Amino acid sequence: MKIPIPSIPTNYFLIAAAVIGFGAGWTIQGWRWDASEKKAVEAAIEQQAADIEKANAKSSALERELAGQNELNRTLQGRITRETRNPAYRCRVPADGVRILDAARTGKAPGKSDR
């Protein structure tokens, strides 16, 4: 019994078919990989857009709060300026009072010198 040995052109066809099959499989796997990577990138982009929207909402709320505080600050500053210009609230300390206050601040008895 003879074992048939395929002829040389048949071997080339089998090798060519194997190479083409490998190349096709490699290409299809690349397409699958690209599709899964595309889904991951799209999900990341959607998450980033949601984070940006949340940050914009918080930023807008902060800007509104700061605008209200600026208005309150201007109102209070106007009241303080108006009240401090009122002569009834001005108080002048006499020279003796200044010396007593300085002595209290430095911790020395009034009337005693440093020397």
DOVEXKOL-382651 format. One record per residue: residue number from 1; chain; x, y, z of N, C-alpha, C in turn. Coordinates in nm, 4 decimals. Layout:
N
n:chain:n_u:n_v:n_w:ca_u:ca_v:ca_w:c_u:c_v:c_w
NUM:A:X:Y:Z:X:Y:Z:X:Y:Z
...
END
This chain:
115
n:chain:n_u:n_v:n_w:ca_u:ca_v:ca_w:c_u:c_v:c_w
1:A:0.0824:-0.1156:0.0000:0.0000:0.0000:0.0000:0.0886:0.1243:0.0000
2:A:0.0527:0.2099:-0.0911:0.1302:0.3315:-0.1093:0.0602:0.4479:-0.0397
3:A:0.1379:0.5276:0.0284:0.0831:0.6491:0.0896:0.0938:0.7589:-0.0156
4:A:-0.0217:0.8179:-0.0441:-0.0139:0.9216:-0.1466:0.0557:1.0466:-0.0930
5:A:0.1471:1.0953:-0.1652:0.2186:1.2187:-0.1317:0.1603:1.3271:-0.2218
6:A:0.1076:1.4314:-0.1598:0.0481:1.5335:-0.2441:0.1554:1.6002:-0.3298
7:A:0.1120:1.6462:-0.4395:0.2065:1.7125:-0.5285:0.2422:1.8503:-0.4748
8:A:0.3457:1.9061:-0.5266:0.3994:2.0343:-0.4772:0.2997:2.1476:-0.4926
9:A:0.2280:2.1630:-0.6028:0.1327:2.2738:-0.6104:0.0222:2.2636:-0.5059
10:A:-0.0181:2.1468:-0.4669:-0.1213:2.1315:-0.3648:-0.0699:2.1820:-0.2305
11:A:0.0562:2.1570:-0.1996:0.1144:2.2072:-0.0751:0.1130:2.3603:-0.0714
12:A:0.1458:2.4217:-0.1815:0.1440:2.5680:-0.1877:0.0027:2.6234:-0.1663
13:A:-0.0947:2.5541:-0.2239:-0.2329:2.5989:-0.2064:-0.2773:2.5856:-0.0606
14:A:-0.2350:2.4778:0.0036:-0.2703:2.4601:0.1443:-0.2026:2.5664:0.2321
15:A:-0.0760:2.5940:0.2035:-0.0042:2.6977:0.2799:-0.0672:2.8342:0.2540
16:A:-0.1010:2.8639:0.1296:-0.1637:2.9921:0.0951:-0.2992:3.0037:0.1639
17:A:-0.3769:2.8950:0.1656:-0.5079:2.8981:0.2320:-0.4920:2.9202:0.3820
18:A:-0.3907:2.8575:0.4415:-0.3670:2.8777:0.5850:-0.3261:3.0213:0.6145
19:A:-0.2408:3.0784:0.5318:-0.1971:3.2180:0.5515:-0.3154:3.3132:0.5336
20:A:-0.3968:3.2893:0.4315:-0.5138:3.3752:0.4083:-0.6132:3.3615:0.5239
21:A:-0.6338:3.2407:0.5706:-0.7233:3.2201:0.6848:-0.6711:3.2888:0.8103
22:A:-0.5405:3.2781:0.8353:-0.4809:3.3462:0.9504:-0.4963:3.4970:0.9390
23:A:-0.4680:3.5500:0.8197:-0.4810:3.6953:0.7979:-0.6241:3.7429:0.8158
24:A:-0.7196:3.6638:0.7649:-0.8610:3.7019:0.7800:-0.9015:3.6981:0.9272
25:A:-0.8588:3.5966:0.9984:-0.8902:3.5883:1.1412:-0.8284:3.7032:1.2190
26:A:-0.7047:3.7370:1.1850:-0.6359:3.8481:1.2502:-0.7112:3.9792:1.2253
27:A:-0.7552:3.9998:1.1034:-0.8283:4.1223:1.0679:-0.9617:4.1295:1.1424
28:A:-1.0338:4.0182:1.1459:-1.1635:4.0174:1.2146:-1.1447:4.0417:1.3637
29:A:-1.0425:3.9816:1.4215:-1.0151:4.0057:1.5642:-0.9805:4.1528:1.5883
30:A:-0.9071:4.2132:1.4967:-0.8768:4.3567:1.5067:-1.0027:4.4411:1.5025
31:A:-1.0964:4.4032:1.4165:-1.2225:4.4769:1.4101:-1.2991:4.4649:1.5417
32:A:-1.3009:4.3452:1.5989:-1.3691:4.3254:1.7274:-1.3034:4.4096:1.8364
33:A:-1.1705:4.4106:1.8370:-1.0968:4.4893:1.9353:-1.1282:4.6380:1.9198
34:A:-1.1291:4.6853:1.7963:-1.1602:4.8263:1.7712:-1.3017:4.8604:1.8170
35:A:-1.3957:4.7681:1.7945:-1.5346:4.7932:1.8360:-1.5447:4.8018:1.9877
36:A:-1.4758:4.7123:2.0586:-1.4823:4.7170:2.2054:-1.4115:4.8411:2.2582
37:A:-1.3025:4.8796:2.1939:-1.2319:5.0007:2.2367:-1.3163:5.1246:2.2099
38:A:-1.3880:5.1244:2.0983:-1.4753:5.2368:2.0651:-1.5849:5.2519:2.1704
39:A:-1.6426:5.1403:2.2147:-1.7454:5.1459:2.3187:-1.6890:5.2031:2.4479
40:A:-1.5670:5.1621:2.4840:-1.5052:5.2131:2.6068:-1.4783:5.3624:2.5959
41:A:-1.4313:5.4066:2.4809:-1.4027:5.5497:2.4617:-1.5323:5.6302:2.4652
42:A:-1.6378:5.5789:2.4011:-1.7661:5.6498:2.4029:-1.8217:5.6595:2.5446
43:A:-1.8071:5.5519:2.6226:-1.8535:5.5555:2.7619:-1.7745:5.6577:2.8420
44:A:-1.6424:5.6652:2.8188:-1.5598:5.7638:2.8893:-1.5992:5.9055:2.8495
45:A:-1.6292:5.9266:2.7229:-1.6699:6.0599:2.6768:-1.8033:6.0992:2.7394
46:A:-1.8972:6.0043:2.7472:-2.0270:6.0337:2.8107:-2.0092:6.0669:2.9590
47:A:-1.9224:5.9925:3.0269:-1.8965:6.0192:3.1684:-1.8328:6.1574:3.1861
48:A:-1.7405:6.1907:3.0982:-1.6753:6.3212:3.1061:-1.7768:6.4333:3.0822
49:A:-1.8663:6.4141:2.9864:-1.9696:6.5147:2.9595:-2.0615:6.5313:3.0811
50:A:-2.0955:6.4205:3.1469:-2.1796:6.4287:3.2673:-2.1055:6.5010:3.3796
51:A:-1.9768:6.4729:3.3950:-1.8979:6.5412:3.4985:-1.8877:6.6907:3.4698
52:A:-1.8692:6.7264:3.3444:-1.8607:6.8682:3.3071:-1.9934:6.9370:3.3349
53:A:-2.1039:6.8706:3.3033:-2.2363:6.9294:3.3286:-2.2585:6.9506:3.4776
54:A:-2.2171:6.8533:3.5587:-2.2314:6.8663:3.7043:-2.1448:6.9814:3.7562
55:A:-2.0222:6.9922:3.7056:-1.9331:7.1002:3.7482:-1.9888:7.2361:3.7073
56:A:-2.0475:7.2442:3.5879:-2.1069:7.3696:3.5435:-2.2248:7.4096:3.6316
57:A:-2.3049:7.3117:3.6730:-2.4198:7.3416:3.7595:-2.3718:7.3940:3.8944
58:A:-2.2700:7.3291:3.9520:-2.2175:7.3757:4.0807:-2.1524:7.5123:4.0671
59:A:-2.0831:7.5346:3.9560:-2.0192:7.6636:3.9336:-2.1232:7.7752:3.9209
60:A:-2.2316:7.7466:3.8510:-2.3380:7.8471:3.8371:-2.3998:7.8797:3.9727
61:A:-2.4215:7.7766:4.0543:-2.4779:7.8006:4.1874:-2.3820:7.8846:4.2718
62:A:-2.2536:7.8563:4.2622:-2.1545:7.9330:4.3369:-2.1504:8.0778:4.2894
63:A:-2.1572:8.0989:4.1589:-2.1572:8.2355:4.1064:-2.2794:8.3139:4.1543
64:A:-2.3955:8.2476:4.1577:-2.5162:8.3162:4.2081:-2.5001:8.3513:4.3554
65:A:-2.4427:8.2608:4.4336:-2.4222:8.2872:4.5762:-2.3231:8.4021:4.5958
66:A:-2.2157:8.4026:4.5184:-2.1177:8.5106:4.5302:-2.1772:8.6449:4.4894
67:A:-2.2625:8.6446:4.3883:-2.3273:8.7693:4.3473:-2.4151:8.8225:4.4609
68:A:-2.4873:8.7325:4.5272:-2.5694:8.7750:4.6416:-2.4846:8.8275:4.7555
69:A:-2.3707:8.7623:4.7810:-2.2821:8.8088:4.8874:-2.2193:8.9431:4.8525
70:A:-2.1871:8.9636:4.7253:-2.1319:9.0932:4.6851:-2.2337:9.2040:4.7060
71:A:-2.3594:9.1750:4.6734:-2.4653:9.2746:4.6944:-2.4814:9.3041:4.8434
72:A:-2.4791:9.2007:4.9265:-2.4893:9.2192:5.0708:-2.3690:9.2991:5.1228
73:A:-2.2513:9.2682:5.0720:-2.1305:9.3399:5.1136:-2.1402:9.4884:5.0788
74:A:-2.1878:9.5184:4.9570:-2.2027:9.6595:4.9183:-2.3046:9.7301:5.0084
75:A:-2.4131:9.6604:5.0405:-2.5155:9.7193:5.1269:-2.4598:9.7468:5.2662
76:A:-2.3908:9.6481:5.3230:-2.3344:9.6667:5.4571:-2.2259:9.7737:5.4581
77:A:-2.1435:9.7770:5.3534:-2.0389:9.8784:5.3464:-2.0997:10.0187:5.3413
78:A:-2.2086:10.0323:5.2670:-2.2779:10.1620:5.2614:-2.3338:10.2006:5.3970
79:A:-2.3924:10.1054:5.4680:-2.4463:10.1347:5.6007:-2.3344:10.1735:5.6973
80:A:-2.2231:10.1006:5.6924:-2.1112:10.1324:5.7820:-2.0574:10.2707:5.7532
81:A:-2.0413:10.3021:5.6256:-1.9918:10.4356:5.5892:-2.0882:10.5439:5.6367
82:A:-2.2176:10.5209:5.6168:-2.3180:10.6192:5.6574:-2.3190:10.6368:5.8098
83:A:-2.3077:10.5266:5.8834:-2.3110:10.5356:6.0291:-2.1841:10.5980:6.0854
84:A:-2.0708:10.5694:6.0285:-1.9464:10.6259:6.0823:-1.9336:10.7744:6.0525
85:A:-2.0063:10.8226:5.9551:-2.0038:10.9667:5.9279:-2.0945:11.0444:6.0236
86:A:-2.1775:10.9729:6.0937:-2.2689:11.0366:6.1880:-2.1869:11.0898:6.3067
87:A:-2.1933:11.2211:6.3351:-2.1118:11.2784:6.4425:-2.1494:11.2265:6.5816
88:A:-2.2672:11.1718:6.5983:-2.3081:11.1241:6.7306:-2.2255:11.0026:6.7730
89:A:-2.1693:10.9304:6.6780:-2.0942:10.8101:6.7112:-1.9439:10.8342:6.7223
90:A:-1.9001:10.9548:6.6998:-1.7573:10.9825:6.7110:-1.7207:11.0052:6.8567
91:A:-1.6098:10.9494:6.8981:-1.5663:10.9612:7.0365:-1.4180:10.9939:7.0365
92:A:-1.3839:11.1037:7.0954:-1.2429:11.1409:7.1026:-1.1933:11.1101:7.2428
93:A:-1.0795:11.0443:7.2469:-1.0206:11.0075:7.3752:-0.9237:11.1193:7.4148
94:A:-0.9334:11.1697:7.5387:-0.8399:11.2743:7.5820:-0.6987:11.2169:7.5954
95:A:-0.6015:11.3062:7.6094:-0.4608:11.2665:7.6172:-0.4354:11.1737:7.7356
96:A:-0.4971:11.2019:7.8502:-0.4797:11.1140:7.9661:-0.5332:10.9734:7.9347
97:A:-0.6434:10.9662:7.8657:-0.7003:10.8363:7.8290:-0.6086:10.7598:7.7352
98:A:-0.5438:10.8311:7.6429:-0.4500:10.7660:7.5511:-0.3323:10.7084:7.6287
99:A:-0.2822:10.7847:7.7256:-0.1705:10.7339:7.8070:-0.2119:10.6099:7.8864
100:A:-0.3320:10.6101:7.9414:-0.3797:10.4938:8.0160:-0.3950:10.3733:7.9235
101:A:-0.4484:10.3951:7.8056:-0.4634:10.2856:7.7096:-0.3275:10.2312:7.6654
102:A:-0.2309:10.3212:7.6425:-0.0969:10.2761:7.6041:-0.0328:10.1959:7.7172
103:A:-0.0521:10.2406:7.8387:0.0055:10.1696:7.9525:-0.0581:10.0313:7.9660
104:A:-0.1883:10.0222:7.9439:-0.2554:9.8935:7.9534:-0.2067:9.7990:7.8421
105:A:-0.1831:9.8570:7.7259:-0.1378:9.7755:7.6134:0.0032:9.7233:7.6359
106:A:0.0906:9.8053:7.6916:0.2297:9.7647:7.7138:0.2473:9.6903:7.8462
107:A:0.1529:9.7016:7.9385:0.1626:9.6316:8.0659:0.2414:9.7086:8.1709
108:A:0.2637:9.8366:8.1526:0.3367:9.9206:8.2493:0.2390:10.0152:8.3177
109:A:0.2713:10.0474:8.4361:0.1869:10.1403:8.5122:0.2005:10.2786:8.4537
110:A:0.0895:10.3540:8.4451:0.0988:10.4905:8.3907:0.1802:10.5799:8.4808
111:A:0.2581:10.6671:8.4222:0.3371:10.7625:8.4982:0.4788:10.7160:8.5253
112:A:0.5121:10.5877:8.5066:0.6479:10.5394:8.5298:0.7192:10.5330:8.3946
113:A:0.8421:10.5723:8.3953:0.9200:10.5731:8.2721:0.9902:10.4389:8.2505
114:A:1.0373:10.4170:8.1283:1.1085:10.2926:8.0934:1.2496:10.2914:8.1484
115:A:1.3069:10.4058:8.1776:1.4474:10.4168:8.2119:1.4753:10.3935:8.3545
END
